[in-house]
Amino acid sequence: MSLQAESSDHPRSTEPAQVTADEVVRVLCALPEIQEVGTRGNNSRTYLVPVGGTKYFVKAARGSSLLLLFRHLMLRREYSVYRRLEGLSGLPKCYGLVDGHWLVLEYIESRPFCRQEIVNKTVFFQRLKSLIDELHAHGIAHGDLKENPNILVVANETPYLADFGIAVAYRAGFHPLNHLWFRTLSRIDTNAYLRHKYGAIKVQDMDETDQPLYHRTIPEKAFRALREGFKWLTRGYTSF
């Protein structure tokens, strides 16, 4: 098996030398039994690989034929997002993409936000909002922060973001559809932050500084209209 990794050109200088993405994948493929540590929906498989006393998180596309090809393209897109965000704190470091199939990431000791009790919620949500703002300032909208597992909590109640599978990167120049989609996903990110902070969205219950942040996106408005229409159509059958 010939492994060719696309890797970062600017590794973190403050970190000790790390093994390459190629080496991590070689170790993974040489294991007598490869066990998944979880899945990201039906799009990918995820593995935890120990190499030289360090754990690495590896994400691989799943599927066959044309579906697999499409998911390889998605994985390459995700890799390009990590490259664009290189050096930004609050994200796992990306070590490279091997053969267009294996995305090798830093393993973060953490717990999903939904399973971690937050003691100082004020500080945590300030940090989360700052991280999302930095993400957008770098031209990346995550788009999937409503899912609790994509927000991780590390030591000292510091938030980390994971899984950029559907993230969109802002393209400079005349790209109106890209700009519209970037703005939409950016609003979805901010709305997700508000939902995690306040639970059910009620603007009147938000802090004055948060109230101007909430704007329903077109997809959210459409979903709400469908939901209300369904309730109206079925209201006569709820007693059965």
C-alpha positions as CSV (number, residue, x, y, z in Angstrom):
1,M,0.0,0.0,0.0
2,S,1.5,3.3,-1.0
3,L,0.6,6.1,1.2
4,Q,0.9,9.7,0.2
5,A,-0.1,12.4,2.7
6,E,-1.0,16.0,2.1
7,S,0.3,17.7,5.2
8,S,0.5,21.1,6.7
9,D,3.4,23.4,5.6
10,H,3.5,25.2,8.9
11,P,3.7,22.8,11.9
12,R,3.4,24.3,15.4
13,S,6.9,25.2,16.4
14,T,6.2,25.0,20.1
15,E,5.3,21.3,19.9
16,P,7.7,18.3,20.0
17,A,8.3,16.5,16.7
18,Q,5.3,14.4,15.8
19,V,5.0,11.3,13.6
20,T,3.7,11.9,10.1
21,A,0.1,11.2,8.9
22,D,1.5,8.4,6.8
23,E,3.0,6.7,9.8
24,V,-0.3,6.9,11.7
25,V,-2.2,5.3,8.9
26,R,0.4,2.6,8.5
27,V,0.0,1.7,12.2
28,L,-3.8,1.7,11.8
29,C,-3.7,-0.6,8.7
30,A,-1.2,-2.9,10.5
31,L,-3.4,-3.5,13.5
32,P,-4.8,-7.1,13.6
33,E,-8.2,-5.8,14.3
34,I,-9.4,-2.3,13.5
35,Q,-12.0,-1.1,15.9
36,E,-14.1,2.0,15.3
37,V,-14.4,4.4,18.2
38,G,-17.6,5.8,16.8
39,T,-19.1,7.1,13.6
40,R,-20.0,10.5,12.2
41,G,-23.4,9.5,10.9
42,N,-23.2,7.3,7.8
43,N,-20.5,9.4,6.1
44,S,-17.4,8.3,7.8
45,R,-15.6,5.9,10.2
46,T,-13.5,7.1,13.1
47,Y,-10.5,5.4,14.8
48,L,-8.3,6.1,17.7
49,V,-4.7,5.2,16.9
50,P,-1.8,5.0,19.5
51,V,1.6,5.8,18.0
52,G,4.7,6.3,20.1
53,G,2.8,7.1,23.3
54,T,0.5,9.6,21.5
55,K,-3.1,9.1,20.4
56,Y,-4.3,10.2,17.0
57,F,-7.8,10.5,15.7
58,V,-8.4,9.2,12.2
59,K,-11.5,9.8,10.1
60,A,-12.1,7.8,6.9
61,A,-14.8,7.9,4.3
62,R,-17.3,5.0,4.1
63,G,-19.4,3.7,1.3
64,S,-18.7,2.3,-2.2
65,S,-18.4,3.3,-5.8
66,L,-19.9,6.8,-6.6
67,L,-21.0,7.3,-3.0
68,L,-17.4,6.7,-1.8
69,L,-16.0,9.1,-4.4
70,F,-18.4,11.8,-3.2
71,R,-17.4,11.2,0.4
72,H,-13.7,11.4,-0.5
73,L,-14.5,14.8,-2.0
74,M,-16.2,15.8,1.3
75,L,-13.2,14.6,3.3
76,R,-10.9,16.6,1.0
77,R,-13.1,19.7,1.6
78,E,-12.9,19.1,5.4
79,Y,-9.1,18.9,5.1
80,S,-9.0,22.2,3.3
81,V,-11.0,23.8,6.1
82,Y,-8.5,22.6,8.7
83,R,-5.7,24.0,6.6
84,R,-7.4,27.3,6.5
85,L,-7.9,27.3,10.2
86,E,-4.4,26.2,11.0
87,G,-3.0,27.7,14.2
88,L,-6.4,28.7,15.6
89,S,-6.9,27.5,19.1
90,G,-10.0,25.6,20.1
91,L,-9.7,23.1,17.2
92,P,-7.8,19.8,16.9
93,K,-4.6,20.0,14.9
94,C,-4.7,18.4,11.5
95,Y,-1.7,16.3,10.5
96,G,-2.7,15.5,6.9
97,L,-4.9,13.7,4.5
98,V,-3.5,10.3,3.3
99,D,-4.5,9.0,-0.1
100,G,-7.5,11.2,-0.1
101,H,-9.1,8.7,2.3
102,W,-7.7,9.0,5.8
103,L,-7.9,12.4,7.7
104,V,-5.4,12.4,10.6
105,L,-6.2,14.7,13.5
106,E,-5.0,15.4,17.0
107,Y,-6.8,13.5,19.6
108,I,-8.4,15.8,22.2
109,E,-9.0,14.6,25.8
110,S,-12.5,15.9,26.3
111,R,-16.1,15.2,26.9
112,P,-19.1,16.2,24.7
113,F,-20.8,19.3,25.8
114,C,-24.0,17.4,26.4
115,R,-22.3,15.1,28.9
116,Q,-20.3,17.7,30.8
117,E,-21.6,19.8,33.7
118,I,-20.5,23.3,33.2
119,V,-19.7,25.1,36.5
120,N,-18.9,28.6,35.3
121,K,-21.4,28.9,32.4
122,T,-20.8,32.6,31.9
123,V,-17.1,32.1,31.2
124,F,-17.7,29.0,29.1
125,F,-20.2,30.6,26.8
126,Q,-18.0,33.7,26.5
127,R,-15.2,31.5,25.3
128,L,-17.6,29.6,22.9
129,K,-18.9,32.8,21.4
130,S,-15.3,34.1,20.9
131,L,-14.3,30.8,19.2
132,I,-17.3,30.9,16.8
133,D,-16.5,34.6,16.0
134,E,-12.9,33.7,15.3
135,L,-14.0,30.9,13.0
136,H,-16.2,33.3,11.0
137,A,-13.4,35.9,10.9
138,H,-11.2,33.2,9.3
139,G,-13.9,32.7,6.6
140,I,-15.3,29.4,7.9
141,A,-18.9,28.7,9.0
142,H,-19.3,25.3,10.8
143,G,-23.0,24.7,10.1
144,D,-23.5,21.8,12.5
145,L,-23.1,23.2,16.0
146,K,-26.6,22.3,17.1
147,E,-25.3,18.7,17.5
148,N,-23.9,18.5,21.0
149,P,-21.0,16.1,20.2
150,N,-19.5,18.7,17.9
151,I,-18.8,21.0,20.9
152,L,-16.2,19.4,23.2
153,V,-15.2,20.5,26.7
154,V,-11.6,20.2,27.7
155,A,-9.8,21.0,30.9
156,N,-10.7,24.3,32.7
157,E,-14.1,24.2,30.9
158,T,-12.6,25.3,27.6
159,P,-14.7,24.7,24.5
160,Y,-13.3,22.9,21.4
161,L,-15.1,22.5,18.0
162,A,-15.0,19.2,16.0
163,D,-16.3,17.7,12.8
164,F,-16.2,20.3,9.9
165,G,-17.8,17.8,7.5
166,I,-20.4,20.3,6.2
167,A,-18.5,23.5,6.9
168,V,-18.3,26.2,4.2
169,A,-15.3,28.4,3.3
170,Y,-15.9,32.0,2.2
171,R,-14.5,32.6,-1.3
172,A,-13.3,36.1,-2.1
173,G,-14.5,37.8,-5.3
174,F,-17.8,37.5,-7.0
175,H,-19.4,34.3,-5.7
176,P,-22.9,35.3,-4.6
177,L,-24.2,31.7,-3.8
178,N,-21.1,31.0,-1.7
179,H,-21.5,34.3,0.1
180,L,-25.2,33.6,0.8
181,W,-24.5,30.1,2.0
182,F,-21.7,31.3,4.2
183,R,-23.9,34.0,5.8
184,T,-26.7,31.4,6.3
185,L,-24.4,28.9,8.1
186,S,-22.8,31.6,10.1
187,R,-26.3,32.6,11.4
188,I,-27.0,28.9,12.1
189,D,-23.8,28.8,14.2
190,T,-24.8,31.8,16.2
191,N,-28.3,30.5,16.7
192,A,-26.9,27.2,17.9
193,Y,-24.7,29.0,20.4
194,L,-27.8,30.8,21.7
195,R,-29.8,27.6,21.9
196,H,-27.1,25.9,23.9
197,K,-26.8,28.9,26.2
198,Y,-30.6,29.5,26.8
199,G,-32.3,26.2,25.8
200,A,-35.5,26.9,24.0
201,I,-35.1,30.2,22.1
202,K,-37.1,33.0,23.7
203,V,-35.7,36.4,22.7
204,Q,-37.2,38.1,25.7
205,D,-35.3,35.8,28.1
206,M,-31.9,36.6,26.5
207,D,-29.3,39.1,27.8
208,E,-29.6,42.4,26.1
209,T,-26.2,41.8,24.4
210,D,-27.5,38.5,22.9
211,Q,-30.9,39.5,21.7
212,P,-29.6,41.2,18.5
213,L,-27.7,38.1,17.6
214,Y,-30.7,35.9,17.0
215,H,-32.0,35.8,13.4
216,R,-33.9,32.9,12.0
217,T,-32.4,31.7,8.7
218,I,-34.5,30.8,5.6
219,P,-34.2,27.0,6.3
220,E,-35.2,27.6,9.9
221,K,-38.2,29.7,8.8
222,A,-39.2,27.1,6.3
223,F,-39.0,24.2,8.8
224,R,-41.0,26.2,11.3
225,A,-43.7,26.9,8.7
226,L,-43.9,23.2,7.8
227,R,-44.1,22.2,11.5
228,E,-46.9,24.7,12.2
229,G,-48.7,23.6,9.1
230,F,-48.4,20.0,10.1
231,K,-49.8,20.9,13.6
232,W,-52.7,22.7,12.0
233,L,-53.5,19.8,9.6
234,T,-53.4,17.2,12.5
235,R,-55.0,19.2,15.2
236,G,-58.3,17.4,14.8
237,Y,-56.7,14.0,15.3
238,T,-54.7,14.6,18.4
239,S,-57.4,13.3,20.8
240,F,-57.4,9.7,19.3
